[in-house]
Amino acid sequence: MEAIVKLKPLTPIWTGDAGRKCRMIRETGIIGSLRWWYEALIRGLGGEACDPTKSKCNGQSRCGVCELFGCTGWARRFKLDVREVKKDFAPFFIVKPNSSKRASFLGYYDKSGQSWEKNGGLLGEYELRITAKDEAILNTIKFLLKLSCDWGIGSGTQRGFGISLIDNDLQLQKPDIRIEQLNNPSSNLPRMDQFFFYKIPIVNIEALDLIIKEICEGLYITKKSPLSSFDFARYNYLPTAPWVRRAIRELFRDNDVLRHYLMGFISDGNTKPIHLSCWRHLIEKKDKEKNKTYYVCPKCRKKRVHDENMLKKTGSKIFVSHIYNKNAFKGNVEPEWEMKVWGWIPDLPSGIGETRQDVEEKLQENLKKEEFWLRCFGIKENPVDINGIKEVWDVDVEKLLTNGGEVL
C-alpha cells in the first residue's frame, strides 16, 4: 500500500544532521516526530508506550509504539521517503527580545555570518511517500502526519518551527489503535489527555506592522552583527515565537523550578540541577581536597546529591509557533495570520508548590487577556482577536481519532 502526502511548510522545518545543519528534510527527523505524537496518543488512551531513551523493547517483547515504529530486533512497519519538489531556505536569526537574558538561535549559527540567509531551516514544497504493508498502518501514518503538520513536525517546535500545510486530501479513517498493555498513570511522559491547544488569530494589521518593527530591533545574524531591518514580505511567517515564550516564562517568574520544569532547561554555570526529592535547585560546592565539585540541597541540607536524584535537563512542555499566514498557499486569497500555543502539563510533584490546575488557570487567564499580548510584544495596539481564540484542554483522545486529527 502506498500514499503521497504533499507538504508545504508555513514556518520553517528543521531536521538537523550530524553537523547541526539543515540542508534537507531527513526522513529520520520526520519519523521521530510521528513517533512522539503516537506515544502521546497511546498513553492518552491508557496504553503503554516506552520512553525511547530508556526502552527495553525488543523483537520478543515490545510496546504498542515499538510495534509500529520498530526497535532492536523488530523492523519498522512502514517506509517513508521524501522528494524535494521545490526547496527553499529560511534565514537564520539570533533573536533577543527586550529584557531577555538569553538569545534564541533560530537555526544553525555560522560565526562568519556569510550563509545566514540559508541557515534557518527549510521552506518550499515536498512530497512524502509512505509505503506500508496494509491499509490500517498507512492510515495511521497519514493521521500522525496530519497531527504533526498541524502542530509541529521536526525539531525546534518549541521555538516556532514545523507548522506545515498538507496540500492534498488524505482520506483519513479512524486509526485502528489497539491497546494491549496498560500504562503507568503517574508517568510524566507526554499523554494526549493532558494536552492543551490554542489557535490565536492575528487580525490587527497595524499592530502586525508594529510587531515587525519590534522584531527587527531584536534580530542579529552574528552575536556582534545586529540586523536593524529585514524585508519579511517574501516569507509566510514572522519569527515571533521567542517573544511569546518569554511572556509565558514571565508568568512563572516567582517559581524558578516550575518555570524551568515547564519551559525546559539545561543545567550550566547559571542554572543548577534540581533535587528530585525536594524540588529545589541545588547549590554547587567545591571539595578543595579532591578538587571536585558536588551539590548540596538548600532545603533538606543533603550533601553530595547523587546524579540519579538530580534533574539536570528537561525539554520544554510548552510549544509556540511563529505568527504565520495560513492562507499562504491558497492562491489569490487575502492573508490570514495566526499563531499556535500548545503543550502538555503533567501532574506536578507536590514539592514544586503549585498544581497542574494552578498552571492551567494561569495560562487560560493570560492567553485570553489583551494585556498579556500588549506586554508580550511591547506595543500599544493589541494584535490578537481575543474573542476569536480557540482552545481545548485535556483532549478527548477518542474524539480526536474520530475527527481525523482535527484538534480545534
N, C-alpha and C positions, 0 to 999 in steps of 0.2 A: 504494500500500500504506500501511496506517495501523495504529498501535498506541497504546494508552493505558497509561501507567505511573503507578500510584498511589504517591506518595512521601510518607513521614511522617518528619520529622526526629527523631532521637533526641538529637542535640546540635544547637545552632543552625546554620543555614545562613547563610553570608554571601556575598552577591553585590553588592558596593558600587556606588554610582552615582558620577557626576562630583563630587558634593558629599561623597563618602566616607561616605554614609549607606546604610542597607539597609532600604528600605521595601517592597520586593517582590522576588520571585525573578526575576532578569533572565536571559533566555534566553542572552545572550552569556556570562554567568558560568558557566552550566551547560555550554555548548558548549566553552568554554575548558578546563574540567576534562576533558571527554570527549576532546578533542584531546590533552591532556597524557598521559592514560593510553594513548591509541592510539599516540602517538610512542614511549612506553616499550615497548609490545608489539612494534611494528615493529622497533625497534633490538634488542630481545631475541631476535627471530627472525633477526637478521643483516641486516635490511633498512635502507634509507636513510630517515631522517626528518630533515628540515631543522630548524635552530634558527629558530623563527618570528621571533625578534628580528633575525636576520641573513639571512632567507630570500631566495633569488634565484629561487624558483619562480614560474612564470607560466603563461599559457594554452598555451604551446607545449611547455614542459618543466617537470615538477613531480615531487616525491617522492610516495611512496605515501600519505602523510598528507594532503598538499595535494590529492591526487586525490579524497579523500573530503570533506575539510573546506573546500576551496576556497582560492584565492589570487588574486592580481591576474590578471584575465583568465580566471578559471575559477571557476564558481559552485559553492557547496556542494551536495553530492548529497542532502541531506535538509533537512527543516524541523522546527523544534521550537517548540512553543507551550506556555505554562504557564497553567493555570487555578487560581485560588485556591478551594479547597473550604472551608477553614477556616483563616484566617490568625491567627496568634498571634505575639507578640514575646517574645524573651528579654531579661532585664535586662542592662544594661551594668555591667561591673565594671572597676575598676583593681585589679589583683592584684599583691601584693608579698609573696612568701613570705619567711620569716625568713632573714636573711643574704644575700638577693638585693640586688645593687647597683642593678638597674633593675626598674621595674614593667612588667607586661604590661597592655596595654589591650585588653580583650575586647569590641570593638565601636567605636562612634562616641563620641568624647569631647565632651560638651557641658559647657563650663566652668560653666554655671549650675547644672548638676545637676538641672534640672527634669524632663527627659524620660528619665532614666537607665533607667527600667523598660521602655522600648521601644527602646533603642539597642544591644541586644546580639545582633542577628540575628533570624532568623525560625524559628518553630516552627509547628505546625499540621498541615494536610493539603493536598496539592496534586496535581493531575493534569498529567502531561506528555504532550502529544500529539505523536507522531513521524509524519511523513509522508515516505515515500521512494519512489523510482521502482520498486524491486524488493525482493523478499523478502530477498535477501542483505544489502543495505545496511541494511534495517530490523532484521535480526537482529544485525548488527554493532553498531548503535547501542544496541540493548537490552542487549547484552553489556557494552558500555562503561558504560552506566548502572548495571548490576548491580555492576561492579567499583568504580565511583566511589562509589556509595552505601555500599557495604560498608566502604570505607577512607577516604573523604573527598571530598565534592563541593563545588564552590565554592572560595572562597579561605579563608585562615586555618586550613588543615588542620594546620599545624604547631602551632597553639595551641588545638586541641580542637574546631574547627568541622567540620561536614559529615558526620558519621556519620548515616546515614538508613536507614529500612526501606522496601523495595519491597513493597507490600501486595497484590500480585496475581501470578499465575503468568505469567512471561514466555515460557514455552515455548521456551526457548533451544535453538538448534542450534549446532554448532561453527561459529564465524565463518569465512567464506571470505576469508582474507587471503593475497594473492599477493605474493611478494617478487620484484621485478624488478631492483632496484638494491642492491648490497651496501654495507653501511655502513663507516665508519671505526672499527675496533675500539678505537682509542686515544681516541675521543671521551669527554669527561666529562659528556655529557648523559645523562639517565635511561635506563637499559636494564633491562628487566624481569628478565633473567637475572642481574642484580646486586642485585635487591631482597631484602629480608627482611621478614617479617611476624610479629607476636606478638599473640595473644589472651591476655589476662591476667584470670582470674576473680577477683572480689572476693567472698569468702564469709563473712568475719568481720563480722557486723552491728555488734557492739560497737565494733570498730575503725573501721567506717564512721562511726559517731557521733563518734568522736574526730577523724576527718578533717574532718568538718563543722565541729567546733569550731575546729580549726586553720585551716581556710579562712577562717572568719569573722574571725579575728584579722588576716588579711591583705587584707581587702576594703575598697575605697574607691569612692565614687561621684563625687567630685572629688578633686583632689590634696590638699585640706585637709579632706575630709569622710570620715572612717572609718565603715565600716558594721559595727558590732560584732556584729550578729546579723542573720540572714536566714532566712526560712522557705522551705526548699527543697522542701517537701512537694508543692507543685503542679507541680514540674518533674521531668523524667525524667533529669536529669543533675546532676552536681556539677562546678563549674569547676576541675578539678584539674590540667589539663594544664601550667600553669606550674610546679607543684611537681615534676612528673616531668621536665620539660625541665631544670629547674635541677639535679636529681640526675644526669641524664645528662651535662650540661655538666661537672659536677664530676669525672666520670670522666676527663676530658681536661684537667684544670686545669694539668698540668705541661707542656702543649704548646699555647700560645695559638693558633698558626697552625692546627694541626689542629682545635682546638675551634671556631674561627671558620669554618673551611672546612666542617666537618660541620654545625654548628648555625646557620650564617648570620651575616652581619654587614653593617653599613654603615659605611664609614669616616667618622669625625667627629672632634670635638675630643679624644676619648679613644682611639679605635681608629684607627690609621693604615692606609693601604693596604698590601697585601702585594706584595713584589717577586717577580715570577713567575720570575725567573732563579735566585734564591736561596731563595725561600720563607721570607722573614723580613719582619716588619712594618717598614716604613720609618720613618725619623726625619725629622721636619719641621724645616726650617731656613728662615731668613729672609734674603733678599738685601736688605741695608739700602739699597744704592744704588738698586735698582729698586723697592724697597718691595713685593716679591713673595715668596711662599713657594715652596720647592722641597723635594724629597725626596732623602734620602741613604740608601743601604743600609748597615746596620751590619755586614754580613758581608763583602761584596765591596768596600765603600767607594765604590761608584759614586755620583757626584754627579749631581744633576738627572736622576733617572729619569723617562723619558717615560711618558705615560698608557698607551700601548699595551703597556707592560711592567709594568703595575700591575693588581692585582685590588682594585677599590675597594668592591665589594659582591658578595655572593652569597646566594642563598636557602638555607634550611635543607634538608638532605638527610635529616633525621630528623624524623618527624612523630609527634605524640602526641595521642590523643583524650582527652576528658574521661572520667571514670567515668560510665557511663550504665546505665539499666535496659533490657536488651534485650527484656524481656517487656512493655514499656510499652503496646503496642497489641494484646495478646493476650487481653484480657478479664479474667476472674476467675482470673488466674494470679499466683502469688507473684513478687515482683520478683527478677530475676536480674541482678546487677551485673557489669560487666566494663569493661575499657579496652583500647585497642589502641596498639601502638607499631610503627611500620613506616618504611621508607625505602629508600634505596639507597646503597651505599658504592662509589664508583668506584675504579679503580686510582689509588693516590696517587702524586704526584711524589716522587722519591727525596729531594728537598730537605726534605720535611716531617719526615723522620726516623722515621716509622712506616709500616707497610704496611697494606694492606687487611685482611690476615689478622690483624694485631695488633688492629685495630678490631673485627673480627668476634669474636675471642676475648674481648675486654674486655666487649662487650655481652652475649655469651652467658653469660659467667661471672656478671655482676652482675644481669641482669634475672631470673635464676632463683635469686637469693640473698635470703634473708629479711632480712639486714642492710641490703641496699640499700633495701628498701621501708620499713623502720623509719626509716632515715635520711631517706628521701625526704619523708615526711610529718611527721617529728619526733614520732612517737607510740611508745608502748611495746608495742602489740599489732600483730602483722602482719596486714594486711587481705587479703593475697593467698594464694590456694591455689597454692603453688609447684608441687606435683605436677600441677596441672590446667592449667598454662601450655602453650599450643600455639605452636609456632614452625616456620618454614620459612626457609631461606636459599638464595639463588641459584636462583630459581624456574625450574622446568621449564616453559617457556612453552607448548610443545605440549600438555602435560598440563593446564595451566590452561585452554587453549582447549577441550579435550575435556570438562573438568569443569564447564562452564557458568560459569566465572569464580569458582568456589569455591577460594580460596587455601588455607584450613585447614578 
